[in-house]
Amino acid sequence: MEPAAIADQLADRPYAFVLTTSDDRVHVVSLRPRVSADTVVFGSVGRSTTTDVERNPQVTVVWPGGAGPGEHAAYSLIADGRGEIRAGELVVVIDRAVLHRPA
């Protein structure tokens, strides 16, 4: 999927899981995003997320699938990108994304 097409898949996906890493763990938080083209912005991120992104800007974002309307509603949307902390918000520029169907 083209990263710029992500916004088209988010009508019934009000939140996403954001995965960041430190030296010894993966940190997962659930946040509400704002999406514009290939950029996703998460407001008010916490200390662990901020520290992780400052050390390693690689971020994975997962919008879980649901049972809503639409051809791909049951698919989860998984996106990888580079994060940056700007004024207390996490800004992620998406490099690649995929709709992942349940097994």
Backbone as XML, in Angstrom:
<?xml version="1.0"?>
<chain id="A" units="angstrom">
  <residue number="1" name="MET">
    <atom name="N" x="0.841" y="-1.167" z="0.000"/>
    <atom name="CA" x="0.000" y="0.000" z="0.000"/>
    <atom name="C" x="0.890" y="1.236" z="0.000"/>
  </residue>
  <residue number="2" name="GLU">
    <atom name="N" x="0.519" y="2.211" z="-0.774"/>
    <atom name="CA" x="1.252" y="3.479" z="-0.776"/>
    <atom name="C" x="0.993" y="4.214" z="0.547"/>
  </residue>
  <residue number="3" name="PRO">
    <atom name="N" x="2.032" y="4.729" z="1.186"/>
    <atom name="CA" x="1.837" y="5.423" z="2.461"/>
    <atom name="C" x="0.827" y="6.573" z="2.383"/>
  </residue>
  <residue number="4" name="ALA">
    <atom name="N" x="0.759" y="7.249" z="1.259"/>
    <atom name="CA" x="-0.174" y="8.369" z="1.138"/>
    <atom name="C" x="-1.631" y="7.915" z="1.156"/>
  </residue>
  <residue number="5" name="ALA">
    <atom name="N" x="-1.894" y="6.617" z="0.964"/>
    <atom name="CA" x="-3.261" y="6.094" z="0.947"/>
    <atom name="C" x="-3.748" y="5.661" z="2.326"/>
  </residue>
  <residue number="6" name="ILE">
    <atom name="N" x="-2.936" y="5.820" z="3.339"/>
    <atom name="CA" x="-3.303" y="5.369" z="4.678"/>
    <atom name="C" x="-4.581" y="6.044" z="5.166"/>
  </residue>
  <residue number="7" name="ALA">
    <atom name="N" x="-4.705" y="7.327" z="4.976"/>
    <atom name="CA" x="-5.876" y="8.057" z="5.480"/>
    <atom name="C" x="-7.176" y="7.469" z="4.965"/>
  </residue>
  <residue number="8" name="ASP">
    <atom name="N" x="-7.166" y="6.912" z="3.765"/>
    <atom name="CA" x="-8.376" y="6.312" z="3.189"/>
    <atom name="C" x="-8.838" y="5.076" z="3.950"/>
  </residue>
  <residue number="9" name="GLN">
    <atom name="N" x="-7.989" y="4.462" z="4.738"/>
    <atom name="CA" x="-8.308" y="3.221" z="5.460"/>
    <atom name="C" x="-8.708" y="3.446" z="6.915"/>
  </residue>
  <residue number="10" name="LEU">
    <atom name="N" x="-8.786" y="4.710" z="7.355"/>
    <atom name="CA" x="-8.909" y="4.961" z="8.788"/>
    <atom name="C" x="-10.267" y="5.444" z="9.267"/>
  </residue>
  <residue number="11" name="ALA">
    <atom name="N" x="-11.284" y="5.398" z="8.431"/>
    <atom name="CA" x="-12.593" y="5.928" z="8.809"/>
    <atom name="C" x="-13.120" y="5.315" z="10.110"/>
  </residue>
  <residue number="12" name="ASP">
    <atom name="N" x="-12.976" y="4.010" z="10.296"/>
    <atom name="CA" x="-13.485" y="3.339" z="11.491"/>
    <atom name="C" x="-12.363" y="2.835" z="12.387"/>
  </residue>
  <residue number="13" name="ARG">
    <atom name="N" x="-11.229" y="3.521" z="12.364"/>
    <atom name="CA" x="-10.078" y="3.127" z="13.185"/>
    <atom name="C" x="-9.632" y="4.346" z="13.995"/>
  </residue>
  <residue number="14" name="PRO">
    <atom name="N" x="-10.279" y="4.596" z="15.136"/>
    <atom name="CA" x="-10.009" y="5.822" z="15.882"/>
    <atom name="C" x="-8.690" y="5.839" z="16.663"/>
  </residue>
  <residue number="15" name="TYR">
    <atom name="N" x="-8.067" y="4.693" z="16.821"/>
    <atom name="CA" x="-6.818" y="4.655" z="17.586"/>
    <atom name="C" x="-5.834" y="3.713" z="16.906"/>
  </residue>
  <residue number="16" name="ALA">
    <atom name="N" x="-4.581" y="3.823" z="17.333"/>
    <atom name="CA" x="-3.527" y="2.954" z="16.805"/>
    <atom name="C" x="-2.604" y="2.563" z="17.947"/>
  </residue>
  <residue number="17" name="PHE">
    <atom name="N" x="-1.927" y="1.439" z="17.768"/>
    <atom name="CA" x="-0.864" y="1.040" z="18.686"/>
    <atom name="C" x="0.451" y="1.521" z="18.096"/>
  </residue>
  <residue number="18" name="VAL">
    <atom name="N" x="1.268" y="2.186" z="18.907"/>
    <atom name="CA" x="2.571" y="2.681" z="18.485"/>
    <atom name="C" x="3.630" y="1.848" z="19.189"/>
  </residue>
  <residue number="19" name="LEU">
    <atom name="N" x="4.542" y="1.267" z="18.395"/>
    <atom name="CA" x="5.604" y="0.428" z="18.934"/>
    <atom name="C" x="6.941" y="1.120" z="18.742"/>
  </residue>
  <residue number="20" name="THR">
    <atom name="N" x="7.656" y="1.313" z="19.842"/>
    <atom name="CA" x="9.004" y="1.864" z="19.821"/>
    <atom name="C" x="9.912" y="0.885" z="20.553"/>
  </residue>
  <residue number="21" name="THR">
    <atom name="N" x="11.211" y="1.075" z="20.414"/>
    <atom name="CA" x="12.145" y="0.153" z="21.073"/>
    <atom name="C" x="13.221" y="0.905" z="21.841"/>
  </residue>
  <residue number="22" name="SER">
    <atom name="N" x="13.670" y="0.254" z="22.916"/>
    <atom name="CA" x="14.859" y="0.705" z="23.639"/>
    <atom name="C" x="15.885" y="-0.406" z="23.461"/>
  </residue>
  <residue number="23" name="ASP">
    <atom name="N" x="16.937" y="-0.367" z="24.259"/>
    <atom name="CA" x="17.970" y="-1.390" z="24.145"/>
    <atom name="C" x="17.484" y="-2.781" z="24.539"/>
  </residue>
  <residue number="24" name="ASP">
    <atom name="N" x="16.477" y="-2.846" z="25.425"/>
    <atom name="CA" x="16.107" y="-4.156" z="25.959"/>
    <atom name="C" x="14.618" y="-4.498" z="25.932"/>
  </residue>
  <residue number="25" name="ARG">
    <atom name="N" x="13.812" y="-3.677" z="25.255"/>
    <atom name="CA" x="12.384" y="-3.964" z="25.247"/>
    <atom name="C" x="11.675" y="-3.246" z="24.103"/>
  </residue>
  <residue number="26" name="VAL">
    <atom name="N" x="10.455" y="-3.700" z="23.836"/>
    <atom name="CA" x="9.551" y="-3.018" z="22.917"/>
    <atom name="C" x="8.503" y="-2.328" z="23.779"/>
  </residue>
  <residue number="27" name="HIS">
    <atom name="N" x="8.222" y="-1.073" z="23.481"/>
    <atom name="CA" x="7.241" y="-0.285" z="24.228"/>
    <atom name="C" x="6.022" y="-0.081" z="23.331"/>
  </residue>
  <residue number="28" name="VAL">
    <atom name="N" x="4.829" y="-0.378" z="23.857"/>
    <atom name="CA" x="3.590" y="-0.270" z="23.087"/>
    <atom name="C" x="2.628" y="0.652" z="23.823"/>
  </residue>
  <residue number="29" name="VAL">
    <atom name="N" x="2.080" y="1.629" z="23.083"/>
    <atom name="CA" x="1.049" y="2.511" z="23.630"/>
    <atom name="C" x="-0.090" y="2.618" z="22.631"/>
  </residue>
  <residue number="30" name="SER">
    <atom name="N" x="-1.260" y="2.912" z="23.131"/>
    <atom name="CA" x="-2.428" y="3.125" z="22.289"/>
    <atom name="C" x="-2.708" y="4.625" z="22.257"/>
  </residue>
  <residue number="31" name="LEU">
    <atom name="N" x="-2.732" y="5.185" z="21.051"/>
    <atom name="CA" x="-2.894" y="6.631" z="20.894"/>
    <atom name="C" x="-3.871" y="6.946" z="19.762"/>
  </residue>
  <residue number="32" name="ARG">
    <atom name="N" x="-4.433" y="8.142" z="19.797"/>
    <atom name="CA" x="-5.307" y="8.613" z="18.719"/>
    <atom name="C" x="-4.481" y="9.473" z="17.764"/>
  </residue>
  <residue number="33" name="PRO">
    <atom name="N" x="-4.440" y="9.079" z="16.499"/>
    <atom name="CA" x="-3.603" y="9.806" z="15.532"/>
    <atom name="C" x="-4.372" y="10.865" z="14.744"/>
  </residue>
  <residue number="34" name="ARG">
    <atom name="N" x="-3.603" y="11.785" z="14.182"/>
    <atom name="CA" x="-4.062" y="12.677" z="13.126"/>
    <atom name="C" x="-3.223" y="12.305" z="11.910"/>
  </residue>
  <residue number="35" name="VAL">
    <atom name="N" x="-3.877" y="12.071" z="10.775"/>
    <atom name="CA" x="-3.173" y="11.598" z="9.586"/>
    <atom name="C" x="-3.314" y="12.617" z="8.467"/>
  </residue>
  <residue number="36" name="SER">
    <atom name="N" x="-2.189" y="12.868" z="7.814"/>
    <atom name="CA" x="-2.165" y="13.739" z="6.643"/>
    <atom name="C" x="-1.191" y="13.136" z="5.644"/>
  </residue>
  <residue number="37" name="ALA">
    <atom name="N" x="-1.720" y="12.639" z="4.514"/>
    <atom name="CA" x="-0.896" y="11.991" z="3.479"/>
    <atom name="C" x="-0.075" y="10.877" z="4.122"/>
  </residue>
  <residue number="38" name="ASP">
    <atom name="N" x="1.261" y="10.978" z="4.087"/>
    <atom name="CA" x="2.109" y="9.921" z="4.635"/>
    <atom name="C" x="2.654" y="10.253" z="6.016"/>
  </residue>
  <residue number="39" name="THR">
    <atom name="N" x="2.026" y="11.208" z="6.709"/>
    <atom name="CA" x="2.488" y="11.631" z="8.030"/>
    <atom name="C" x="1.395" y="11.378" z="9.061"/>
  </residue>
  <residue number="40" name="VAL">
    <atom name="N" x="1.799" y="10.802" z="10.202"/>
    <atom name="CA" x="0.882" y="10.528" z="11.300"/>
    <atom name="C" x="1.397" y="11.284" z="12.517"/>
  </residue>
  <residue number="41" name="VAL">
    <atom name="N" x="0.509" y="11.999" z="13.212"/>
    <atom name="CA" x="0.897" y="12.781" z="14.384"/>
    <atom name="C" x="0.121" y="12.272" z="15.597"/>
  </residue>
  <residue number="42" name="PHE">
    <atom name="N" x="0.847" y="12.008" z="16.674"/>
    <atom name="CA" x="0.263" y="11.567" z="17.931"/>
    <atom name="C" x="0.587" y="12.620" z="18.988"/>
  </residue>
  <residue number="43" name="GLY">
    <atom name="N" x="-0.436" y="13.178" z="19.608"/>
    <atom name="CA" x="-0.220" y="14.212" z="20.621"/>
    <atom name="C" x="0.033" y="13.638" z="21.996"/>
  </residue>
  <residue number="44" name="SER">
    <atom name="N" x="0.675" y="14.421" z="22.821"/>
    <atom name="CA" x="0.884" y="14.103" z="24.236"/>
    <atom name="C" x="1.474" y="12.718" z="24.476"/>
  </residue>
  <residue number="45" name="VAL">
    <atom name="N" x="2.607" y="12.442" z="23.871"/>
    <atom name="CA" x="3.255" y="11.151" z="24.117"/>
    <atom name="C" x="4.020" y="11.198" z="25.433"/>
  </residue>
  <residue number="46" name="GLY">
    <atom name="N" x="4.186" y="10.040" z="26.024"/>
    <atom name="CA" x="4.833" y="9.943" z="27.324"/>
    <atom name="C" x="6.345" y="9.902" z="27.260"/>
  </residue>
  <residue number="47" name="ARG">
    <atom name="N" x="6.922" y="9.815" z="28.427"/>
    <atom name="CA" x="8.376" y="9.850" z="28.574"/>
    <atom name="C" x="9.063" y="8.671" z="27.913"/>
  </residue>
  <residue number="48" name="SER">
    <atom name="N" x="8.521" y="7.450" z="28.083"/>
    <atom name="CA" x="9.159" y="6.268" z="27.487"/>
    <atom name="C" x="9.155" y="6.349" z="25.965"/>
  </residue>
  <residue number="49" name="THR">
    <atom name="N" x="8.021" y="6.727" z="25.382"/>
    <atom name="CA" x="7.942" y="6.867" z="23.926"/>
    <atom name="C" x="8.919" y="7.928" z="23.447"/>
  </residue>
  <residue number="50" name="THR">
    <atom name="N" x="8.958" y="9.055" z="24.127"/>
    <atom name="CA" x="9.864" y="10.145" z="23.745"/>
    <atom name="C" x="11.316" y="9.695" z="23.793"/>
  </residue>
  <residue number="51" name="THR">
    <atom name="N" x="11.714" y="9.051" z="24.884"/>
    <atom name="CA" x="13.093" y="8.579" z="25.037"/>
    <atom name="C" x="13.450" y="7.569" z="23.959"/>
  </residue>
  <residue number="52" name="ASP">
    <atom name="N" x="12.535" y="6.616" z="23.712"/>
    <atom name="CA" x="12.798" y="5.600" z="22.691"/>
    <atom name="C" x="13.009" y="6.218" z="21.317"/>
  </residue>
  <residue number="53" name="VAL">
    <atom name="N" x="12.132" y="7.136" z="20.916"/>
    <atom name="CA" x="12.209" y="7.738" z="19.578"/>
    <atom name="C" x="13.462" y="8.598" z="19.438"/>
  </residue>
  <residue number="54" name="GLU">
    <atom name="N" x="13.856" y="9.258" z="20.501"/>
    <atom name="CA" x="15.085" y="10.056" z="20.441"/>
    <atom name="C" x="16.313" y="9.167" z="20.267"/>
  </residue>
  <residue number="55" name="ARG">
    <atom name="N" x="16.275" y="7.956" z="20.791"/>
    <atom name="CA" x="17.396" y="7.017" z="20.654"/>
    <atom name="C" x="17.336" y="6.214" z="19.356"/>
  </residue>
  <residue number="56" name="ASN">
    <atom name="N" x="16.120" y="5.836" z="18.958"/>
    <atom name="CA" x="15.927" y="5.023" z="17.756"/>
    <atom name="C" x="14.639" y="5.492" z="17.078"/>
  </residue>
  <residue number="57" name="PRO">
    <atom name="N" x="14.739" y="6.212" z="15.983"/>
    <atom name="CA" x="13.553" y="6.795" z="15.363"/>
    <atom name="C" x="12.664" y="5.814" z="14.592"/>
  </residue>
  <residue number="58" name="GLN">
    <atom name="N" x="13.047" y="4.540" z="14.504"/>
    <atom name="CA" x="12.206" y="3.565" z="13.802"/>
    <atom name="C" x="10.960" y="3.265" z="14.641"/>
  </residue>
  <residue number="59" name="VAL">
    <atom name="N" x="9.799" y="3.452" z="14.027"/>
    <atom name="CA" x="8.520" y="3.294" z="14.717"/>
    <atom name="C" x="7.608" y="2.412" z="13.863"/>
  </residue>
  <residue number="60" name="THR">
    <atom name="N" x="6.835" y="1.558" z="14.517"/>
    <atom name="CA" x="5.794" y="0.794" z="13.841"/>
    <atom name="C" x="4.457" y="1.226" z="14.424"/>
  </residue>
  <residue number="61" name="VAL">
    <atom name="N" x="3.479" y="1.428" z="13.538"/>
    <atom name="CA" x="2.135" y="1.830" z="13.940"/>
    <atom name="C" x="1.169" y="0.758" z="13.445"/>
  </residue>
  <residue number="62" name="VAL">
    <atom name="N" x="0.280" y="0.299" z="14.333"/>
    <atom name="CA" x="-0.692" y="-0.732" z="13.978"/>
    <atom name="C" x="-2.101" y="-0.229" z="14.293"/>
  </residue>
  <residue number="63" name="TRP">
    <atom name="N" x="-2.929" y="-0.171" z="13.252"/>
    <atom name="CA" x="-4.351" y="0.105" z="13.417"/>
    <atom name="C" x="-5.044" y="-1.247" z="13.345"/>
  </residue>
  <residue number="64" name="PRO">
    <atom name="N" x="-5.623" y="-1.738" z="14.458"/>
    <atom name="CA" x="-6.224" y="-3.065" z="14.429"/>
    <atom name="C" x="-7.456" y="-3.112" z="13.531"/>
  </residue>
  <residue number="65" name="GLY">
    <atom name="N" x="-7.685" y="-4.289" z="12.967"/>
    <atom name="CA" x="-8.874" y="-4.501" z="12.153"/>
    <atom name="C" x="-10.098" y="-4.591" z="13.041"/>
  </residue>
  <residue number="66" name="GLY">
    <atom name="N" x="-11.225" y="-4.391" z="12.431"/>
    <atom name="CA" x="-12.472" y="-4.463" z="13.184"/>
    <atom name="C" x="-13.547" y="-5.118" z="12.344"/>
  </residue>
  <residue number="67" name="ALA">
    <atom name="N" x="-14.758" y="-4.904" z="12.730"/>
    <atom name="CA" x="-15.879" y="-5.505" z="12.015"/>
    <atom name="C" x="-16.717" y="-4.450" z="11.315"/>
  </residue>
  <residue number="68" name="GLY">
    <atom name="N" x="-16.176" y="-3.255" z="11.137"/>
    <atom name="CA" x="-16.927" y="-2.163" z="10.526"/>
    <atom name="C" x="-17.156" y="-2.365" z="9.045"/>
  </residue>
  <residue number="69" name="PRO">
    <atom name="N" x="-17.790" y="-1.389" z="8.410"/>
    <atom name="CA" x="-18.069" y="-1.490" z="6.977"/>
    <atom name="C" x="-16.796" y="-1.316" z="6.153"/>
  </residue>
  <residue number="70" name="GLY">
    <atom name="N" x="-16.867" y="-1.713" z="4.921"/>
    <atom name="CA" x="-15.734" y="-1.521" z="4.017"/>
    <atom name="C" x="-15.057" y="-2.825" z="3.663"/>
  </residue>
  <residue number="71" name="GLU">
    <atom name="N" x="-14.469" y="-2.821" z="2.495"/>
    <atom name="CA" x="-13.842" y="-4.022" z="1.944"/>
    <atom name="C" x="-12.729" y="-4.578" z="2.826"/>
  </residue>
  <residue number="72" name="HIS">
    <atom name="N" x="-11.961" y="-3.688" z="3.462"/>
    <atom name="CA" x="-10.801" y="-4.133" z="4.233"/>
    <atom name="C" x="-10.962" y="-3.908" z="5.733"/>
  </residue>
  <residue number="73" name="ALA">
    <atom name="N" x="-12.176" y="-3.826" z="6.218"/>
    <atom name="CA" x="-12.403" y="-3.507" z="7.630"/>
    <atom name="C" x="-11.775" y="-4.529" z="8.575"/>
  </residue>
  <residue number="74" name="ALA">
    <atom name="N" x="-11.775" y="-5.804" z="8.227"/>
    <atom name="CA" x="-11.230" y="-6.827" z="9.115"/>
    <atom name="C" x="-9.704" y="-6.874" z="9.090"/>
  </residue>
  <residue number="75" name="TYR">
    <atom name="N" x="-9.095" y="-6.208" z="8.120"/>
    <atom name="CA" x="-7.641" y="-6.203" z="8.002"/>
    <atom name="C" x="-7.042" y="-5.195" z="8.985"/>
  </residue>
  <residue number="76" name="SER">
    <atom name="N" x="-5.906" y="-5.548" z="9.569"/>
    <atom name="CA" x="-5.147" y="-4.577" z="10.355"/>
    <atom name="C" x="-4.238" y="-3.815" z="9.401"/>
  </residue>
  <residue number="77" name="LEU">
    <atom name="N" x="-4.026" y="-2.555" z="9.687"/>
    <atom name="CA" x="-3.120" y="-1.733" z="8.898"/>
    <atom name="C" x="-1.831" y="-1.583" z="9.690"/>
  </residue>
  <residue number="78" name="ILE">
    <atom name="N" x="-0.718" y="-2.002" z="9.112"/>
    <atom name="CA" x="0.585" y="-1.957" z="9.782"/>
    <atom name="C" x="1.495" y="-1.055" z="8.969"/>
  </residue>
  <residue number="79" name="ALA">
    <atom name="N" x="2.102" y="-0.071" z="9.633"/>
    <atom name="CA" x="2.952" y="0.890" z="8.937"/>
    <atom name="C" x="4.266" y="1.074" z="9.687"/>
  </residue>
  <residue number="80" name="ASP">
    <atom name="N" x="5.353" y="1.179" z="8.931"/>
    <atom name="CA" x="6.676" y="1.463" z="9.485"/>
    <atom name="C" x="7.109" y="2.844" z="9.029"/>
  </residue>
  <residue number="81" name="GLY">
    <atom name="N" x="7.817" y="3.531" z="9.910"/>
    <atom name="CA" x="8.292" y="4.855" z="9.533"/>
    <atom name="C" x="9.329" y="5.380" z="10.501"/>
  </residue>
  <residue number="82" name="ARG">
    <atom name="N" x="9.674" y="6.640" z="10.284"/>
    <atom name="CA" x="10.666" y="7.323" z="11.120"/>
    <atom name="C" x="9.946" y="8.364" z="11.961"/>
  </residue>
  <residue number="83" name="GLY">
    <atom name="N" x="10.182" y="8.271" z="13.277"/>
    <atom name="CA" x="9.530" y="9.183" z="14.202"/>
    <atom name="C" x="10.451" y="10.301" z="14.648"/>
  </residue>
  <residue number="84" name="GLU">
    <atom name="N" x="9.820" y="11.372" z="15.049"/>
    <atom name="CA" x="10.532" y="12.528" z="15.592"/>
    <atom name="C" x="9.612" y="13.201" z="16.605"/>
  </residue>
  <residue number="85" name="ILE">
    <atom name="N" x="10.187" y="13.645" z="17.706"/>
    <atom name="CA" x="9.415" y="14.363" z="18.717"/>
    <atom name="C" x="9.491" y="15.849" z="18.392"/>
  </residue>
  <residue number="86" name="ARG">
    <atom name="N" x="8.300" y="16.460" z="18.234"/>
    <atom name="CA" x="8.202" y="17.898" z="17.954"/>
    <atom name="C" x="7.180" y="18.499" z="18.908"/>
  </residue>
  <residue number="87" name="ALA">
    <atom name="N" x="7.636" y="19.363" z="19.770"/>
    <atom name="CA" x="6.754" y="20.063" z="20.720"/>
    <atom name="C" x="5.866" y="19.088" z="21.493"/>
  </residue>
  <residue number="88" name="GLY">
    <atom name="N" x="6.444" y="17.987" z="21.969"/>
    <atom name="CA" x="5.716" y="17.026" z="22.775"/>
    <atom name="C" x="4.840" y="16.060" z="22.002"/>
  </residue>
  <residue number="89" name="GLU">
    <atom name="N" x="4.867" y="16.154" z="20.677"/>
    <atom name="CA" x="4.088" y="15.243" z="19.843"/>
    <atom name="C" x="5.019" y="14.328" z="19.068"/>
  </residue>
  <residue number="90" name="LEU">
    <atom name="N" x="4.538" y="13.126" z="18.778"/>
    <atom name="CA" x="5.284" y="12.190" z="17.951"/>
    <atom name="C" x="4.801" y="12.342" z="16.514"/>
  </residue>
  <residue number="91" name="VAL">
    <atom name="N" x="5.724" y="12.685" z="15.624"/>
    <atom name="CA" x="5.426" y="12.820" z="14.205"/>
    <atom name="C" x="6.130" y="11.669" z="13.493"/>
  </residue>
  <residue number="92" name="VAL">
    <atom name="N" x="5.348" y="10.850" z="12.769"/>
    <atom name="CA" x="5.896" y="9.687" z="12.074"/>
    <atom name="C" x="5.663" y="9.847" z="10.577"/>
  </residue>
  <residue number="93" name="VAL">
    <atom name="N" x="6.753" y="9.810" z="9.815"/>
    <atom name="CA" x="6.653" y="9.798" z="8.358"/>
    <atom name="C" x="6.721" y="8.333" z="7.940"/>
  </residue>
  <residue number="94" name="ILE">
    <atom name="N" x="5.655" y="7.871" z="7.301"/>
    <atom name="CA" x="5.518" y="6.463" z="6.949"/>
    <atom name="C" x="6.354" y="6.132" z="5.716"/>
  </residue>
  <residue number="95" name="ASP">
    <atom name="N" x="7.158" y="5.064" z="5.829"/>
    <atom name="CA" x="7.968" y="4.569" z="4.715"/>
    <atom name="C" x="7.238" y="3.489" z="3.924"/>
  </residue>
  <residue number="96" name="ARG">
    <atom name="N" x="6.516" y="2.632" z="4.658"/>
    <atom name="CA" x="5.804" y="1.526" z="4.007"/>
    <atom name="C" x="4.630" y="1.125" z="4.885"/>
  </residue>
  <residue number="97" name="ALA">
    <atom name="N" x="3.611" y="0.556" z="4.218"/>
    <atom name="CA" x="2.416" y="0.131" z="4.942"/>
    <atom name="C" x="1.787" y="-1.058" z="4.241"/>
  </residue>
  <residue number="98" name="VAL">
    <atom name="N" x="1.071" y="-1.871" z="5.018"/>
    <atom name="CA" x="0.426" y="-3.050" z="4.456"/>
    <atom name="C" x="-0.872" y="-3.312" z="5.204"/>
  </residue>
  <residue number="99" name="LEU">
    <atom name="N" x="-1.888" y="-3.755" z="4.471"/>
    <atom name="CA" x="-3.091" y="-4.275" z="5.092"/>
    <atom name="C" x="-2.839" y="-5.757" z="5.356"/>
  </residue>
  <residue number="100" name="HIS">
    <atom name="N" x="-3.013" y="-6.168" z="6.604"/>
    <atom name="CA" x="-2.688" y="-7.545" z="6.991"/>
    <atom name="C" x="-3.975" y="-8.237" z="7.409"/>
  </residue>
  <residue number="101" name="ARG">
    <atom name="N" x="-4.306" y="-9.313" z="6.722"/>
    <atom name="CA" x="-5.542" y="-10.023" z="7.030"/>
    <atom name="C" x="-5.326" y="-11.018" z="8.157"/>
  </residue>
  <residue number="102" name="PRO">
    <atom name="N" x="-6.384" y="-11.315" z="8.903"/>
    <atom name="CA" x="-6.267" y="-12.318" z="9.954"/>
    <atom name="C" x="-5.921" y="-13.689" z="9.378"/>
  </residue>
  <residue number="103" name="ALA">
    <atom name="N" x="-5.193" y="-14.468" z="10.130"/>
    <atom name="CA" x="-4.822" y="-15.820" z="9.690"/>
    <atom name="C" x="-6.024" y="-16.732" z="9.657"/>
  </residue>
</chain>
